[in-house]
Every structure is written in C-alpha cells, then in structure tokens.
Amino acid sequence: MTEQSNVRIAIAIKDSNLDNEELQEATQNLLEQIEESEIVETADLVAVEQAPEGSKALG
C-alpha cells in the first residue's frame, strides 16, 4: 500500500516593478503552470482575506 503525503505550499509574488495588471497576469501564468504539473493534485488562489499582510489582491 502506497502512503500519500499531503503538503500545502503558499507562494507570494512580490515585484515592485509590476503594476496590478502585470502582477495578476504573472500570478495566472504561474497558476496555470502549477496546474499542468503531473505531481500537483490541486492549485488555487488564496482568498483576499487570507492573503499575507502587504500582498496584493487579484480580481
């Protein structure tokens, strides 16, 4: 029997050279790449109220 490991990773994108639109585009691109990975079961964006202090909201 194979044992599964559940791991949760939070990634924050910070770049003072990106405006909100560029940051949203970079985030969407990264999310798509993660979702296409064969080793990642699920990938989601964090709700705004759960975002770390100093982060930017999407949407």
Secondary structure, DSSP 8 states (H G I E B T S, - for coil): ---------------TT--HHHHHHHHHHHHHHHHH-TT-S------GGGS-TT-----
